Amino acid sequence: MTTSDGLPSAPRGVYLSRSQSACVVQWDVPKTPNGTIIKYTIYLTAMWIDAPPGAQAVEYSQENFNPYTRMGTFPLRFLTPNSWYKFNMTASTYAGQGEFSSYTASTSTCEVPPGKPITPSPPAMPQAADVIKHNGYPITLSQVSERTGPVECYHVLVVELKDEMSLRTMPNVDQLKVVSQQEAASSGNNVTAYVAMAFNRDDFVEDVFLGDGRKTSCAGTGRRKREQSVEDIYDEVYTNSPLKPGTRYTVVHRVYGSKPQDGSQPLYSSSGYSLPIMTAPSPGNNWMLILIILCSAVIVLIILTVLILLIRRRKQRPPRHVREDISDVEGFSDTPFISDQTGLRMQEVTRTADVADGDPTSTRHHGEHHGSKPTIMENYRPLPLKIMAISDRDLTWDDISLTSRLLGTGNFGEVRKGTVNLDGERLPSAIKVLKRGADEAARQDFQQEVDIMRHVGYHPYIINLLGTCDHQGQQYMALEMAGNGDLKKYLRTSRVLETTSAAYGNTRQTAGTVSTLSPVQLLRIACDVATGMEHLSSKDVIHRDLAARNVLLTDSLIAKVADFGLSRGDGIYEQTSKRAVPFRSTALEALSKRIYTTQSDVWSFGILLWEIVTLGGTPYSGMKSGLLLRRLREGYRMPKQRNCDEDLYQMMLQCWQRRPEDRPTFSDLVEQLKNMMEDKSSYVNIENDDDFEYEIIDSDDNDDIDDGDDAFTG
């Protein structure tokens, strides 16, 4: 800087011109430079063409233009579409920035033509199963901003997902081949879409029913289609024909800009694919319904007759000790929701009996490699039918036999392996023992867990209560045994190809698959848990501690919801006691307001899904409770894992919705998981590749219960 430098006056003769591809600004030097001009700064003001009331202009600047050429070039492709620009500028010396010039003349503006419409959001799918009909279902569309240009046409594209089609194998939405509905129906396994609905900006409707049979057009409801030789998306009339019963569909929302006057292809943007939805099965004809009712009545009469004969026969002879499969009971199946095409659970689980130390119930917990010959477990022992009917009986001390093997510690004491005598039959059992000298609060909690399990009753996907005993002031609770232990440990054990390391962390595979559990087995475990939670929800029971560590696996890999120590049977619960909270798996409203509902358990189920996909990873790895609560309030959610399908991740995100009422119900989750299992696609990829890394397991993984932060105790 020189002592003679001062601030320059404004540049003169600012002139704007426009070529086919750019706007060019030129100017003359200031009348009074007051020193050496070192740079010019151009200020751009962009205004939305045909802007709605209240729209704000966008202002920004670019500097360091050559002080000798005195010209600035602005290519149209770098400017905001559907805008007009005006310019002014300043000159700078070493002393600083000088005065502003006047704007370019209003008769000379840089107008940028409309561009591609803003990308719309995917159509929102229904959350409740009862609104999905055999011929269609409701969806919600979103109108887009016209900032980049006028929007003249909205299309709803429907794609039928046939056979093994999944979203992972679908083409890019902008490359979808759009045909008539008749052509789409006869396209075989080719991916084609048809237009079900069309709206212009004035007739746009957010909530519509896919398959309602109505006719729509972007020309509007009051205009007739023009006679023309070439199909015109702006004037074509489309029919929203009924969908096929029992068929999977996905939907795309496509938005078109202004109709080109030169006959060229219009600009458009497409949303992503919506979550697939399967329409309900065909309701059938009335005569078929009547026939089914008559046949059912006959079957009921036969069953009643057989039961009466069996009861009379039993009274005439001593009781028999029966061991019958759960699948013999109407309504309970060992392979829920699985068609014959996907195989039976017991045929896919490859486990062998391992009789150790004379214990006939012990089994190996190590999975066979995929591809080995399936075997059915010889030592699988479901509860006898008579135990199902009466699972809340009082036991005597002689009915209980405890071993020295410690299975774990609970909220009230310890859990030991043992057996119980029920109607003359010894059954393996996990026996909770209330610690001696327990205070009154612990006794009340112990009794509350018993009361809740009695209220819940028998169900194949929860750990069932066999009975209770009070002996010399010591309380015992006999529970159904699950030979493969808790799900979290089992998932981590399935990482058999993991490189051995002294500390947990990301470790690389060397070959094969990343887990001994198959994708179908992982989904079935999730479906088992959702089914058990659906039953708890129907009984107005809130679990409050649903996590992989509180799900137990039987020898045949049936998942059962366990540990009702924090459960409440009130439908809605407000925590007022000073008690630690499992912060990693607890819903946002429960962490911040201490309000629990069944929908809080749905949030926890989403975390459990994440644990299943990551094979036992630590949720929110490395985060402490205070930071986690703040991040969740800001909208943070765990990202999608690379081995997780988009549909399954969307299910997690639905479980983690901020508002509890926006989350799916457990019935919805069971239905969606059922559909996924019937689909032959792999929703959890367990194939190894060079870049795969296991999700981190924190070294302080046992801090799931945070008892050191006042924000998480009430």
N, C-alpha and C positions, 0 to 999 in steps of 0.2 A: 504494500500500500504506500502511495506517495502522499505527502502532506497536502498536495493540491486537490486530491480526490474528494468528491462529494457525491451526494445522491443524484442520479440522473433524472431527467424529466421522462415523461411517458413516451414509448415508441410511437412513431407517426405512420399514417398511411396504411393501417392494418387492413389487409385485403384477403378475402376468402374465395377460393375457387374449388370446384369439384370435378374430378375426372370420373371415369366409369368405376374405378376401384378404390379411390381415395379422396380425402378432402385435404387441400393444401392451403396453408396460411403463410402469407408473406407480409413484410413490413419494412419501414425505413428507420434509420437510426433516430434516437431522440434529438429534439432540437437543441437541448442543452445536456451533453453527455456528462459534464463535470468530472471527467477523468476517463480512464480506459474501461470500455465495456468488456466484461469478462464472460457474461452469459445472459441469455434471455430465458424467461419462464413463461410458458403458455398455460393459461387457465381454460379448462373445458367445462361447459355447462350443458348437460344432457337432459332434455325434457321428453317425456313419454308422448308420442303422437296420439292425439285424441284421448288424452289422459282423463281419467275420471276425476270428479271433484276431490280436492284434498291431496292429490298426488304431488309428491315433492320432487323438485329437480335434483339431479346428482351433479356435484361439483368436484373436480379433482384437477391436478396440475401435472405438467411435465416440464423439466428444466434441462439446462446445459445444452440448449440449441446453439449451434455455431454462430458466433457473433459476426462472422464475415459473410456467410451465405444468406442469413436472415430469412430462413424458410423452414417451415415445419410440415411434414407429410404424415397424415393419419389414415392408414389403410382401413377400409370399411369393415373388413373381417375382424378387426380388433376392437371395433366400437360396438356399443350395445344396439341390438336390432330394434326396429320400430321406434327410433328416437331421432330428434333433430338437435344439432349441436350449434352453439355459438361460442366465440373465442374472444379473449382479451389477454393482455400480457404486460410484463414488466421487464425492465433492463436492470442489470446489476453492475456496479463497479466494486472496487476493493473496499469502498466505504459502506456498501450494503445495497439493498434493493430499493429501486426508485418508484416512481408513481405508476399507477395502472393506466393503461390505454383505454379508450372507449371500446365497446363490444363491436364485433363485426356487424355490418349493416344488416337490418332485419330482412332486407330483400335478398341477402346472400347467406343462406343457412346450409349446413351440411346435414342432409337428411339420409338416414340409414334405413333401408327397406326392412319389412318384417322378416323374421327368421323362423327357425323351427320352434313350434310351441313348447312351452315348459312341460317337462315329463310329469304325467299324472301319477298319483299313488295307485297301487294295485287295489282292485275292488275288495272291500271288507266282507269276509264270509260270516255266515250266521254262527253264533256261539251255542245256541240251544238246539239240541237234536230234534226236538218235537216240531220245529218249524221246517225241517227238511222233508219234503213230500216226495212221492214216487215220480212226479212229473216236473219237479223244479224246487227252487228254494230262493229265499230273499237275499239280495246283496245290496251293498251301499257303495255308491259312486261319489267321487269328489270332483268339483268343478275347479279348473285351473285358472291362474291369473293370466291376463292377456298382455302382460308386460312386453313380451317379445313379438306381439302381433295379434290381430284379431283371431279368435277361435270360432269357426263356423260350423264345426261338425264333431260330435262325440259318437264313437262306435263302441259297442260291447261285443267283443269277440269271444266265442265259446270254442273250446278244444276238448274233444272227447279223448280221455286217456284209455287206450285199449291195451289189453293183455299186460305186457311187462313195461309199459311206458312209465317213466317217472320224470319229475322236473329236472333231474340232473342230466338226462339225456335229451332234453328238449332243445330245439334250435333257438337262436337269438330271437327275441320277440319281434324285432323289426324285419326278420327274414321269414316270418310265418306266411305260408301260402293261404290266401283267403279265397274260399270257394263258396258255392251255394250249399245250403244245408243238405240237400239231396246228395251232392257230390261228396261232402264230408262224411256222410253216413256210409257211403260205399267206397271209401278210400282205403280200406284195408288197414294195414299197419302204418300207412303214411301219416305224418303229422300234418293235419290241415285244420283250419279254423273257419267258422262261418260267423256272419254278422247277425246277432240276435236282436239288437236294438240300436237305434240311431236317434240322436237329438241335436237340435241346434241350441244356441245359447239361451234363447227365450223359452224353449220347451224343456230345458234340462231338468231332470228329476234325480234326486239323490237316492232315495229308497225305492227299489224296483224289485219285481219278482221274476226271476229267470224261468221262462217256460210258461208265461201266462197267456200266450196265444195272440197278443196284441200286435198290430202293425204300426210301425213308426218309420219316420224319414227325417233326414236333416233339412228337407224342404219345408218342414213344419206341418202341423196337423191340419191347417186350413188350405193347403195347396195340393194339387194333383200332380202326379208324376208326368213329366214331359215325354213325348214320343222321341226316342233317340236310338241310334244304332250302336252306340258304345256305352257300356255300363258307366254310370256316373255316380260316384259315392255320395255326392251332395243331393241327388234327387231320387236315388233308388229307394224303393219301399221294401222294408225288411219285416219278416214275420218272426216273432218270438215264440217259436214252436215249442210244445212240451218236450221235456227231456226224457230219456229212456229210464225206466225203473232199474235200480240196482247197478248204476253205471257211474264211474268216476269222471268228473269234469274239472277243468281249470279255466279261469276267465282272465282276459286281458282287456284293459281300458285303453283305447286308442283315441288320440285327439288330432284333428286336422286344422290347419290354418286356412287362410283365405283361399277361395277358389282361383287358381291362376287364369288369367285372361288369355294367355297364349296357348292353352291346351296342354301345358306341361304337367308333370306329376306334382301333386300338391305336397307341401311339407307336412310331416306329422311326427308325433312322438308317441311311444307306447309305454305303458306301465310294465312292471314285471308280472310274472305269472302269479295268480292267486293261489292260496292253499287249496289242494284238491279236496273236493267234497263228493261223497258218494250219495246218490239219490236213494230214497227208501225203496224197498222191494215193492213189487206190484201188489195191490190189495186183493186182487182176485175177484171172482164172481161170488154172488150171494149164495148160490147153491153149493159152491165149494166150502164156504164158511159154515153153512148148515151141516154139511157132511162131516166136517172136522169136529163140530160140536157134538154131533151124535156119536162119532167114533170115540171121542174123549169121554163121553158119558159111559159108554160101554166099558172102556178101559178102567175107569174109576170103579165101576161096579165089580169088575173082575178082581181089581186090587183089594177092595174092601172084603170081598169073599175070601180071598187067599189069606189076608191078615187075620180074619176071624178064625179060620181053620188053624193057622199057626199058633194063635193065642191059646186055643183049646188044646192043641197038641202039646204046647209047652207046659200047661198046667198038669198034664198027665205024666210028665217025666222031669228029671232034674235038669237044671239050666245047662246049656252048652256054651262053651267059650268060643265065640266066633271071632274071626278076623277078616273083616270084609273091607273092600276098597271103598274109598269115598265116592268113587265114580258110580257106585251102585245106588246112591241116594239121589232121588229126583231133585234137580236144581243145582247139584254140586258135581263138578267135573274136574278131574285132575289135569285136563288140558283145555282150559277155557278159551272159547272164541277161535279155536284153530280148526280149519277144515282138514279133510283127509289129504288134500294136496300138499299141505305143509308138513305133515307127519305128526306123530304123537310125541308128547313131551318125553315120555319114558324111553322112547326109541332114540331120541336125539341126545339125551344125557348119557355120556359114557363114563360110568363109575363102576368099580368092582368092589366086592366085599373084602374087607381086611380085618379078619378076626385077630384081635391083639389082646394079650394078657387075659385071655378067657372071656373077653367082653363081646358077646355076640352082636352088639349094636354099634360097635365102632366101625368106621369106614374110612377109606382113603379120601382125602380132600383134594388130591391132585388130579387135574383134568387130563384126559387123553388128548393126543394131537388130533386135529381135524382130519377126517378121512379114515380113521380107524373104525373097525367094525362095531356098530352100536350093540350094547348089552343092556338088558333089563336087570336092575338091582335085585338080588335075591333077598336082601334083608330089609326091603322097604316095608314099613309097618304103619299104615295110616291108623287113625283112631277107630276102634270098633264102633258099630252103629249104636250100640247101647250107651257108649260114652258120649256120643254126640247129643243124644237126647237129654242127658242129665250131666252137665259139665260143671255144676256149681255145688257139689255135695260137700258135706262136712266129713272129714276123715278122722279116724282114730290114730293114736300114736303107732299102733301095730300095723296100720296100713302104709306107713312111710318107712322107707329104708334109705339112709343117706350114705354116700361114699365120701372118701377124703378128697376127691377130685373137685377143685374149685373151678367153676365155669366163669365167674366174674363177680363184680361188685355192683350193687344197685344203689338207689337213693336211700334205701333203708337198712342195708346190711350186705349179705353176700348171697351168691347163687351157687348151689352145689349140685352135682350129678347124683341122681338117685333113682328109685323106682317107687311106684304107688300101687297098692292093691285095690283094684276096682272090680267088684263082683267076681272075685276069685282069680282075676288075671293080673299078672304083674306087668306094668307098663313102664318103660323108661321115662324119666321125668327130670325137668330142671326145677329144683326146689329153692324158692327164695326163703331165706331165714332172716327174720327181723333181729337185729343185733341186740344183745342183752344190755339192759340199762338204757334202752332208747327212750327219749322223752315223749311226752304226750303228743306233740306235733308230729313226730315220726310215726307213732302208732296210728294217728288219724290219717296220715298220708297212706300208710300201708293198707288200712281198711278201705280208704277211698279207692285205691287201685283195685282191690277185690270187688267192691261194689260196682265199679264201672265195668269190669270184665263180666260180672254177672248180668249187668244190664245189657251189654253188647250181645251176649249169647254166643252160640257156636257159629263159626264161619271158617271155610277152608283156607282163607288168606289172612288170618290173624293167628297169633299164638293163643291157644285156648286154655282156659282155666280148667284143671282137672278136679281141684278141690282144695280145701283149707283145713288146717289143724291148729288147735291151741293146746299146747302141752306144757304144764308146769310154768305158765306165764310166758312161754316162748311161742311166737306165732310163725306158722309155716304156710307157704302158698305153693302148691304143686302145679306146674305149668307143662304144657306140651313140649316135648323135646324136638329140637331142630339140629340134626347131626352135623351140618356144615357151617354152623356158627354164623357170625354177623356178616352182612353183605359187604361192608367196607373192607374188612380184612380179606374176604374171599375175592373181591375184585382186584385187590393189590397182589394177592397170591397168584391170580391168573396172569400176571405179568411175568410168565416163566422164562421168557426170552430176554428179560432185562439184564443188562450188565450188572454184576454184583458190585455194590459200592458201600462203603462204610456209612455214608450219609445219604439221606434222601435227596433227590434232585432230578433234573432232566437227564435222562440216560438214553443212549442210542441203542436200537436193536441191531442184531447182526444178521438175522435171516428169518424167513417164514412170516408168520402172522404175529401181531402184537399182543394177542390174548388167546388163551385156551378156550374162552367162551365164544360161541358163534354170535353173529349179529341177531339171529332169531332168538337165541337164548337171552341176550341182553334185553331185547324188546319184551319178551315174555316175563322177565323179572319185573320190568317196569309196569306191565299190565297187571301182574299179580298184586303189586302194591296198590295201584290205582283202584283195583277191585275191592281190596280190603278196606281202603279208605272210603270208598263209596258206601260200604256197609256201615262204617263208623259214622259217616255223615248222615245216613238215614236214621241213625239212632240219636242224632243231635250230640254226638261226642266229638270234642275237639282234642286232637292228639297233643299239639303244642311242641312236640319234639321229634317230628318226622325227619329222619335222616338215614343214610345208609348204615350207620352204626346201630340203629334201632330197627333194622329189618333182618330177620333170621332166615336162613336157607335150610330146607330139609335135605335129606340124602338124595332126593330126586330133583333138587334145585327148584322146589316150589318156594316162592318168597312169601313170608308171613310178617305182617306188621306186629311189632312187639314193643315192650316197655311203655306201659301206660302210667308211669309214675307222675308225669306232669299233666295227664289228660283231665279234661273236665267234661261233664255231661249236661251242660246248660245251654248248648246251642250258641251262646255268646258269653264271653268271659272277660272281665276286667281284672287284671292282676293288681292287687293292693299290697301283697306281702313283699317283704324284702328277700327276694329269692333270685339266684343267678339265672341268666337267660342264655340259651344256646344261640349266640348272636350270628353265627355263619349261616344258619338255615332258617332264621326267624324272619317273618314278613316285616315290611317297612312299618306298617301301622302298629304292629305289636312292639317293635323296637322303640318307636317314638311315643306312642300313646298307651301302650300296654293293653290294647284291645285285641282279643283273639276271636276269630270266627272260623268256620270250616274253610272259608276262602283264604285264611291265613295258612292253613294246612296245604292249600293248593300252591301257594308260593313256595313252601318247603318242598313240595313234590317236584317243582321245577329245579330246585337245587339238587334233589336226589337224582333227577334225570341227568343233570350235569355230572354228578359223581359216577353214574353208570357209564356215560359216554367216555369219561376220562379214566375209567378203570381205577377209581378210588383216589382221584386227585383231591387236593385240599381247596375247597372253595375260597375265593378271595385271598389267594396265597400271599402271605407277607403283610396283610392289612390287619391292623388292630381295630378294636371295636369302635373307638371314637371316630377314626378316619372312615371306616366303612359306613357308618350311619350318615356322615356328611356326604359321602360320594353317592349313596343311594338316593338321598334327597335331591341331589343335583341331576339325577337321571341315569347314573352309571349302572350298567348291567354287564355281567361277564360276557366276553366276546365268544363268537362261534369257534369251536374247535375244528381243526382241518379234517378230522375223521368223522365229523357230524354232518348229516344231511340237512339241507336248508329247512325242510319241513319239520324235522325234529327240533331244530333250534328255534323255529317260530313257535312251537309248542312251549318251549321254555320261556320265551319272551312273553307269551300270553299269560303264563303262570306268574310272571313278575310284573304285571301291570300295576301301576301305582294305586289305582282305585280297585278295591276288592271286588266290587260288582262287575268290573270289566274282565275279571279272570274267568276261565272256564270252570264248570263244575267237575267233580270227579266222574260223574256219568258221562260228560262230554269227553273227558280224557280217556276213559275206558273205550268209548266208541272209536275215537281217533286211533288209539293204539291197536285196537282190533283191526281196523282198516289197514294200518301199516303192516301188521303181521300177515294179513291176507295178500298184500302186495309183495311180489317177489323181489322188490328192490332192496338193496342193502342200505338201511338208514344209519347204521354205524359201521364204518369201514375199519376192519381189523387187519387189512393187508399191509404188510410192511413195505416201506420204501426208504430210500437213502436219507430223506429229510425228516422222517417221523421222529418225534420226541415225545416221551411220556409227559403228562402234566405233572407239575411239581407237587411233591408231598412235603409239607412243612415239617421241619424238625420238631417244632412245638405244636404238632398237630393235635395234641390233647387239649388245646385251649378252646375247644368248641364251646365249652361253658365258660363264659366270661364273668368272673365273680370279683373283678377288680375295678370295674368302671361303674360309677354311679348312674351313668346314662342307661345301663342295662340291668339295673336292679331296681325293684320297686318296693 
